[in-house]
Structure formats: C-alpha cells, structure tokens
Amino acid sequence: MAMTPLLIKADDFFCKREQSEEIEFDSGMEEGNPVIIAGFGRFGQITGRLLTALNIPFTAMEINPEQVDFVRKFGNKIYYGDASRLDLLRAAHADKARIFLLAIDDAEISLKTAAIVKQHFPNITIYARARDRKHAYQLMDLDIRLIRRETFGSALEMAGLILEGLGMSRQKAKQAMSTFREHDTSRLHAHQNMHTDDEKMIALSKSSRKELEELFEQDKFV
C-alpha cells in the first residue's frame, strides 16, 4: 500500500513523457485549396471521395493519429492536426479557402472549432455535420445554418423503405418522408431559442407530434 503513491507518480511521469513524445501536428500544408475538411472520419471521407473524383483539391485535417495512419494506407493525403487550433488553421490557409466542412466527431471540439473559424475567418462558409439535434442547436447558436444531422437522412430513407415493405406505394412513401422532413426541419428552426429549456422542449415535442399526426391525417396517409 505504501508504494501506491509512488506508483501513481511514476505512472503520471511516464504518461506525460509519452504525451510529450507524441508526433507533432503537421504544419506544412498545401496552399490555395478551396475546401478544408476538419475531421476525416466516415462523414468527412464521403465528401473527400466525391471531391477527389471531381478533381477538386481539398485539405483534410484529422486529430486522431490512428485514423490518419489508416487513411494514408489507402493513398489518401491527410494532415494530422487539431482544427480547433488557430495556428494550424492558418497553416492550412483557411484565409484563402472558400468552404470549411466541419465534420469533427467530438461535439465539444466541433463547437470550439466552429467558434474559432467564425471569429478569425469570417469569409469562409461553414458546412457542419451535427451528431444529433442538440449539437445542431448549438451550431445554430453560433449562427451556422448549413447543417446536416448525421443520421437523419439515412434513418428517414430507411423509414421510407419500411413503409414500402408494409405495402405503401413508393410515391406515397416519398410523400410521407417529404412531409416528415419539412415538418421536422421547420420545428428545428422554430424551437431554437428554447432548446436549453427542457420543460418547454418536452411540451413542444408533444405538440409537434400531434401536428405531424394531423398533417398525415389531412393527406390521408392513415
């Protein structure tokens, strides 16, 4: 037992030493690329693949060194870096880019990055991936409007396939999906100023559900 404090201190020492010996963030990034992709996981890579196919150059930054190594194995160019750091954004020539895709997995770092980009590079347009509705509201609070919720589109498409599987015609299923998407999006924006009040949001959620049911009844979906 007496050795425990010493072991803890030794562990702290070696952890700090390992951290100090980690590879440094890349700083020599290409100049003039019109697009910066911050976060090159499954979301960012899809955009990257499409841009590559169209020969549109971009600068991809990823904070996870294991992900960087994995992506590089497939011949992709990617930089190891924390996009929430101003010095690395400058190294990526964010002042000359037109588009900033915010595809960072961690919501806290995503919001930190968004705030820094908005403050220091006001001329760049931010397109943001939101992990969920809460994250979407937090991005909207930073005056970011070009937002896509990560699972919303694919989940809605699956719901449409399920409706068809239950016997609904493809046209009707698409109509139902469109009605749901429009209603959900309008409620997302309408409720932005109240998203920090849990009681109001619960009440609004219930009223929104009722509104949607009435919309479907009017269009004779049910």
Secondary structure, DSSP 8 states (H G I E B T S, - for coil): -TTHHHHHHHHHHHHHHHHHTS--------S--SEEEE--SHHHHHHHHHHHHTT--EEEEES-HHHHHHHHHTT---EE--TT-HHHHHHTTTTT-SEEEE--SSHHHHHHHHHHHHHH-TTSEEEEEESSHHHHHHHHHTT--EEEETTHHHHHHHHHHHHHHTT--HHHHHHHHHHHHHHHHHHHHHTGGGTT-HHHHHHHHHHHHHHHHHHHHHTT--
